[in-house]
Amino acid sequence: MFITSMENAYSLKGKNAIVTGGNKGIGLGIATALAHQGANVAIFARDEASAKEVIKDFSAKYEGKFSFYKTDISNMQNCKDSVAKCIADYKTIDVLVNNAGIGTGGSLLDMDENMTSWFECFDVDLHGAVRMCYLVGKHMRDTEKGGHIINITSNAGEIINTPFLTAYAAAKAALNHFTRCLAAEVAPFGIRVNAIAPGFTKSNFTKGIPEEFVKVIAATVPINRFAEAVEIGALAAYLASDASDAMTGAVLTIDGGYSLQH
Ligand SMILES: NC(=O)c1ccc[n+]([C@@H]2O[C@H](COP(=O)([O-])OP(=O)(O)OC[C@H]3O[C@@H](n4cnc5c(N)ncnc54)[C@H](OP(=O)(O)O)[C@@H]3O)[C@@H](O)[C@H]2O)c1
């Protein structure tokens, strides 16, 4: 539904949202922002313990309904089972955030002959999102209620932000263009598809970087810091809301200006 005034424009009250990888890092920032705006949130991830903690915390703080569906997004049957259970529990899915991802590094020329790490990376970072779009997109079309899909890509999909992230960067670039193509394909069903391309953001992903090196990297970012996960969440909350109803097929970079200089 589009807005004609700012009345409740950013509200997500009563909306049902799936966030893949909503238990940690950027996904947790996104789940938090959506829950704060009134959404019910279903977390799809593998690690049950951290997801259960998040659900306990959200249930104490927010009014919505929060659940966890143990899912490996690189496995179609897993995705299918979890989406079916989630639909049975929530009846409709209004928002899908494809956030789960892995940051496979290493040189292409040093991979094994089967290029195992290349395909592992694509299977999660590109095909994991595609599987979820296929399953949830069909539901959004068939219920005739439409919905909002948000793919979390990376500024590495547009620029070389770190060397030897070729598989990751190529998967994210593909996910950016997949976002545009799917947006055009499903617009007639009232389904919007947008992408958020973050830059360096505090998460488990970046936790392993030594503190001295974090400072060196931060100094290359015009805002001189890493983004907070909830800042990515705030943009996702906007994209999930009716306030952004005129926007589809967009890839929004949020990287403190880093890609301006690269
Ligand atoms: N942090 C950054 O600087 C940065 C920058 C640009 C883009 N991004 C993107 O932001 C997204 C989130 O990354 P993050 O930085 O928050 O990393 P993170 O802290 O390592 O979190 C990754 C999340 O993905 C889930 N996940 C990984 N593989 C999965 C699988 N096969 N099936 C289901 N869930 C899976 C993990 O949950 P389980 O382990 O429980 O499965 C976890 O919740 C990724 O798509 C990443 O590419 C991050």
PDBQT file of the ligand as one rigid body, heavy atoms in Angstrom, charges set to zero:
ROOT
HETATM    1  N1  LIG A 301      29.860  -6.875   8.075  1.00  0.00    +0.000 N 
HETATM    2  C1  LIG A 301      30.192  -6.272   6.960  1.00  0.00    +0.000 C 
HETATM    3  O1  LIG A 301      31.136  -5.460   6.941  1.00  0.00    +0.000 OA
HETATM    4  C2  LIG A 301      29.394  -6.509   5.699  1.00  0.00    +0.000 A 
HETATM    5  C3  LIG A 301      29.606  -5.632   4.623  1.00  0.00    +0.000 A 
HETATM    6  C4  LIG A 301      28.859  -5.805   3.466  1.00  0.00    +0.000 A 
HETATM    7  C5  LIG A 301      27.900  -6.811   3.386  1.00  0.00    +0.000 A 
HETATM    8  N2  LIG A 301      27.710  -7.650   4.439  1.00  0.00    +0.000 N 
HETATM    9  C6  LIG A 301      26.679  -8.683   4.296  1.00  0.00    +0.000 C 
HETATM   10  O2  LIG A 301      25.798  -8.633   5.400  1.00  0.00    +0.000 OA
HETATM   11  C7  LIG A 301      25.228  -9.936   5.608  1.00  0.00    +0.000 C 
HETATM   12  C8  LIG A 301      25.366 -10.305   7.081  1.00  0.00    +0.000 C 
HETATM   13  O3  LIG A 301      26.748 -10.414   7.384  1.00  0.00    +0.000 OA
HETATM   14  P1  LIG A 301      27.335 -10.093   8.830  1.00  0.00    +0.000 P 
HETATM   15  O4  LIG A 301      28.439  -9.154   8.628  1.00  0.00    +0.000 OA
HETATM   16  O5  LIG A 301      26.265  -9.757   9.775  1.00  0.00    +0.000 OA
HETATM   17  O6  LIG A 301      27.973 -11.528   9.153  1.00  0.00    +0.000 OA
HETATM   18  P2  LIG A 301      27.848 -12.470  10.438  1.00  0.00    +0.000 P 
HETATM   19  O7  LIG A 301      27.858 -11.651  11.677  1.00  0.00    +0.000 OA
HETATM   20  O8  LIG A 301      28.902 -13.503  10.223  1.00  0.00    +0.000 OA
HETATM   21  O9  LIG A 301      26.421 -13.131  10.264  1.00  0.00    +0.000 OA
HETATM   22  C9  LIG A 301      26.139 -14.004   9.208  1.00  0.00    +0.000 C 
HETATM   23  C10 LIG A 301      24.732 -14.529   9.394  1.00  0.00    +0.000 C 
HETATM   24  O10 LIG A 301      24.404 -15.382   8.303  1.00  0.00    +0.000 OA
HETATM   25  C11 LIG A 301      23.891 -16.617   8.821  1.00  0.00    +0.000 C 
HETATM   26  N3  LIG A 301      24.256 -17.680   7.892  1.00  0.00    +0.000 N 
HETATM   27  C12 LIG A 301      25.476 -17.915   7.335  1.00  0.00    +0.000 A 
HETATM   28  N4  LIG A 301      25.411 -18.993   6.541  1.00  0.00    +0.000 NA
HETATM   29  C13 LIG A 301      24.148 -19.448   6.594  1.00  0.00    +0.000 A 
HETATM   30  C14 LIG A 301      23.459 -20.538   6.007  1.00  0.00    +0.000 A 
HETATM   31  N5  LIG A 301      24.082 -21.405   5.183  1.00  0.00    +0.000 N 
HETATM   32  N6  LIG A 301      22.157 -20.708   6.273  1.00  0.00    +0.000 NA
HETATM   33  C15 LIG A 301      21.515 -19.859   7.116  1.00  0.00    +0.000 A 
HETATM   34  N7  LIG A 301      22.090 -18.810   7.705  1.00  0.00    +0.000 NA
HETATM   35  C16 LIG A 301      23.405 -18.622   7.459  1.00  0.00    +0.000 A 
HETATM   36  C17 LIG A 301      24.551 -16.765  10.197  1.00  0.00    +0.000 C 
HETATM   37  O11 LIG A 301      23.732 -17.526  11.087  1.00  0.00    +0.000 OA
HETATM   38  P3  LIG A 301      24.096 -19.040  11.532  1.00  0.00    +0.000 P 
HETATM   39  O12 LIG A 301      25.570 -19.109  11.704  1.00  0.00    +0.000 OA
HETATM   40  O13 LIG A 301      23.313 -19.261  12.765  1.00  0.00    +0.000 OA
HETATM   41  O14 LIG A 301      23.584 -19.883  10.420  1.00  0.00    +0.000 OA
HETATM   42  C18 LIG A 301      24.578 -15.323  10.676  1.00  0.00    +0.000 C 
HETATM   43  O15 LIG A 301      23.378 -14.963  11.271  1.00  0.00    +0.000 OA
HETATM   44  C19 LIG A 301      25.963 -10.880   4.666  1.00  0.00    +0.000 C 
HETATM   45  O16 LIG A 301      25.176 -11.108   3.519  1.00  0.00    +0.000 OA
HETATM   46  C20 LIG A 301      27.218 -10.106   4.306  1.00  0.00    +0.000 C 
HETATM   47  O17 LIG A 301      27.723 -10.467   3.047  1.00  0.00    +0.000 OA
HETATM   48  C21 LIG A 301      28.455  -7.529   5.594  1.00  0.00    +0.000 A 
ENDROOT
TORSDOF 0
